[in-house]
Amino acid sequence: MTNTNTSEAGKSIRFCIRSYIAFVLAPETPIIEWLAALDKWAQNSPGYFAGKPIVLDLSRVDFGQPGIAHLLKQLAERDIRVIGLEGADASQLGPAMPPLLTGGRASERPAAAASPDSDTAPAAPGAAEQPTSLLIETPVRSGQSVIFPNGDVTVLGSVASGSEIVAGGSIHVYGTLRGRAMAGSIGNDRARIFCGKNEAELLAIDGHYRTADELDVNMTHRPVQCWLEDGVLRVGSLEQDRR
């Protein structure tokens, strides 16, 4: 007589596919200078990479397996967790390294949604038609991330220190901007940043950025706008000339 364990019957493994926002780091040679620049950036935004999924784009460097392993170790020492690699030859990767990723799209506008009520507002698949702007009627709290790759983000209040706004389009902050603002995050060099009072920790458009200590003191504590000009991030006053 054969005993059948009915409790095991009908069990199956369920596989799902989900899309998440990941930040991409693209190292350049000489790598020691790139790491030094990364350290300088991180000093102005301590803990920024903690808990964030990072993809390493190796298309601009020519490393063998030892070089990639050394770079991953250097990043791990900086609490940067790399979940995947791009732009590398599969033969250069060891079994203990993150997987090689393909098919990433940086310049298209994926369907996305964001909620200002949660501590993190990631992009998520949704209906075919998605809004191209996000309006936040409350202040953005310290530690909160608002990520909206579909288009512009407008904040009627202020953006606290230690928080961030990441937009595929432009960013408009009617109050004081004390946190980090990253516009044009999916490849839009025409995006701009506007704020009623600039005390930002970091301003970035299409990957070009300035930290607080790199800003002209005359461009702080006042209304400003930011834009890209010939690959350089410019910061100018929004105040009218009252001569």
N, C-alpha and C positions, 0 to 999 in steps of 0.2 A: 504494500500500500504506500502510495506517495503522498506525503504531506505538503500541502501548498500554503504558504504564508500569504493569506489574502491581504494583509496590511501592506505588503510590498507591491501588490498588483496595481497597475495603473499609474505608478509613479513615473515621472519624466523630468528631464532637465529642461528648463525654460531659458532660452537665449533671447535677449533683447538688444536693440540698437538705440543708443542715445547720443545726442550731440551736446558738447560742452564747450565753453569758452576757455581757451588756453592762451597764455602769453608766450611769445616767441622771442628768444634771444639769438642773435646772429653774430657770433664772434668773428673778429678780424685779426689778422696778423699785423704787427707782432702781438702775440697773445698776452704777453706780460703787460703791455700798455693797455690792452682792452680790459684786462682784469682790474688794473688800477683805475680806469675810468668807471668801471662797474662799481668798485668800492667807493669811489667818490660820490657816485649817484646814490648808492645805498645809505651813505652817511646822512644824506638829506631826507631820506625816507626809510628810517630804521624799521625793520620787520616787514617791509613791503612784500617781499617774496614768500614770507611764511605762509604755508598752507595753500599756496597758489600752484596750479599745474603749469609747468614750464616745458615748452618744446624747444629743443636746441637745433637751430638751422646751421648746418655745417657746410653749406654750399660755397661760402667765401673763403674757406680754409682747406688745406690739403694735408690732412692728418692720417697717419696710420693708426692701427689699433692702440699702440701705447700712448700716442698723443691724445686720442679721444678719451682713453681711460684716465689720463692725467687731468684733462680738462674737467671731466665729470667729478673727479675727486676734489678739485679746486672749488667747484660750484657747490658740492655737498658740504664742504667746510664753511661755506657762506650761507648754509641753510636754504639752498636753492634746490628744489626737488625736480629733477628732469624726468618727465613721464614718457618722452619719445624723442626720436631723432629724425631730422629731415636732411636731405641733400648729401647723404653719405652713401658710400658703396657698401652693400650688405656684407661683402667679404672682409670689410674692415672692422666689423662689429663682433665683439665677443659675446658668449652666452649670458654673461652677467650684466650686460649693458641694456639700457632701455630699447624697446623695439623701434624698428625703422617705420616711419609713418609716410604714407603717400596720399595724394588727393586732397591735401589741405588747400582751402581757398581763402586768400587774404584780401582780395580786392572786390569780391562780389558782396551783395547785401543779403545775408541769410535772413529768413524769417526769425523774428525775435520778439521777446516781451520782457518787460522789467517791472518790478514792483518796488516803490519807494518805502513800503511798510516793512520789508524784511531787511535783515542785516546784510544780505547779499542779493543783488538783483541781476541774475545771470540771463543770458539769452536762452530761449527755449523754442523748440519747434511749435508752430501754431497753424492758424488758418492761412490760406494762400494770400489773403490780403491782410497786411499788417500796418499799423500806424507808422508814419515816418517821423513822428515827433513824440517826445515824452515830456509831460508837464508834471513837475513835482511842486506841490503847494505847501509843503512843510520843510523845515530845515533838514539838511542832511547831517546825521549825527556822526560823531567820531567813531571810527571803526566800520562805518557803513560803506559798501561799494554799490554804485549804480552803474550797470553796464548795459548799454543800449546801442548795438551796432547798426540799427535800422536808419538812424538819422539824428536829428538835433535833440538835445536835452536842455530844458529850461527849468531853472530852480528859482521859485519866487522868494525863498528865504536865503539863508546863508549856508555855506558848506564848511563844516567844522574841520579843524586840524585833525589829521589822522584818518580822514575819509577820502573818497575818490569818486570822480565822475569820469566814465569812459564812454565816449560817443563816437558813432561812425560819422556823424556830421559835426555841426558846431555846438558850442556850449554857451549858454546864457545864464549868468548868475546875477539876480537882481540885488542880492545882499552882498555880504563879505565872503570872498573866496579865500579860505585859510588852508584847505586841503590840497589835493592833487587834481588837476583837470587835464584830461588827455582827449583831444578832439581828433577827428579824421583817423580813427583807430584802425580802419580797414582799408586804408590807402586813399584818403581824400586830402590832397594838399591844398584844396580851396576852403577847407573848414577854418573857422575862427573861434576864438574864445573871447567872451565879453563878461565883465564883472563890474558890479557897483563899487567895490572896494577891493583892491588887490593886496592880499597878504598870503599869497599862494606858496605852498611848499614846493610845488612843481607845476610847470606849464608845458604842455607838449602838443604838437600838431603833426600828424603823419610820421611819428617816430622822432621828430626833431624836438628837443626839449631844452628848458632852462630851469635850473633849481633856484631856490630862494637866494642863495649867496651869489648867484650869477646875474641877478636882476639889478638894474640901475636903481639906486635908492630913490630917485625921483619918480620911479614907476611903481612905488609901493604906497599903500594907504590912500589910494585914489582910484577913480574909475579908469579902467584900461581896456584895450582890445589887443589881441594877439593874432598874428597872421604869418604865413610863410612867404618869403621873398628870396628868390634865387637859392633855395635850400637853407635859408637862415631864418630862425624864429625871431620875429620882430615884436616888440611890445611898445605900444603908444598910448598916450592919454586920450580919454574920451571927453575930457572937460573942454568946454568951449573957450576960445581965446577972448578974454573980456577987456581987451585994450580999448 
